[in-house]
Amino acid sequence: MKQWVQNVRKVTPYVPGEQPNEPHVIKLNTNENPYPPAPGVEKALRAFDTNRLRLYPDPTAKALVDVLAKRYQVEPEQVFVGVGSDDVLAMSFLTFFNSNKPILFPDITYSFYDVWAEEFRIPYETVKLDENFRIRKEDYYRENGGVIFANPNAPTGEAESLADIEDILQHNRDVIVIVDEAYIDFGGKSALPLLHTYDNLLIVQTFSKSRSMAGMRIGYAIGTKALIQYLNDVKYSFNSYTMDQLTLALGVPAVEDEAYFQDTVHKIVATRERMKAEFRKLGFVFGDSQSNFLFVTHPQIPAELLFQELKKQRIYVRYFQKPRIDHYLRITIGTDAEMDRLLSFLHEFVSSYPGTAVL
Ligand code: PMP
């Protein structure tokens, strides 16, 4: 082995969902939004002057920060933006979890958390969710180097009450508590109102789900001015220009069109609720997802088999070969037409599977 190999920072990377490059795929595997971004985004794209690409973008990303501050009724100094919430979360781990004590997060959650912890040499302990994949708030009453959880959680879709989130904050006044709200627009209660009371709270959200812009890569954090200043200090010590000219120009109209945003979210929530009824009829078991996906298991049919069968139909869903969840599938809510195609295949498959009963 070469001597320098021991100096390499070795990491086991996060594995994102497949992005299949074939036509006529129904893609329900990475929780993207099936509807296009707000019409103003296309307008801004057509109006974009490529001559602007000669210039470095605004390092403060002021246009985007200002529109988000207005939307969430906070000061611009309370908003940090980054290249998707993955970037914002990674920066937050680096900035706020700089202690020798372990940070805490649920055993079943976004599988990037342990990757960042490993990468940045942050000690961590995972805390077991209960048998219904819910957080037991008392488990977070112990000494730690910080707390992070997603609400609603991924891949389960379960949302915790604001009272429980506040309780966790109350018991963790000496560390930073990050609430990852990637899916909050589809259900659950945002922790934003708690910002007035808890100066150790950081809320992270994204344009990737409810604003249909996963391909643009915009995420943001909202916290006290002090927390955002710390985040910016770390960002400027890394790369001043995280948000490019086009992203800044197209991100703004995505926030400004509140009516389109509300309409898209309502459509997805309506489809999700319809799917819950249909999946129940097919004998699937699942929790009360508040996100843009369902996390389902079937008592008779192995999840991995179903995952493979769906793939043969060019229907992509997500399967995690991990303890406690390897008999589940995470299925993103697509358009009604996409979900109907999924249902019609499932109906056929489940009703012909030995030992199953379709209602
Ligand atoms: N948090 C959670 C819980 C997620 O599921 C995702 C999506 N993979 C992200 C953060 C990151 O999303 P993005 O970087 O696209 O904002």
Residues whose N, C-alpha, C, O or C-beta is under 5 A from the ligand:
A	BS01	PMP	V83 G84 S85 D86 Y110 A150 A154 D180 A182 T206 S208 I218 G219
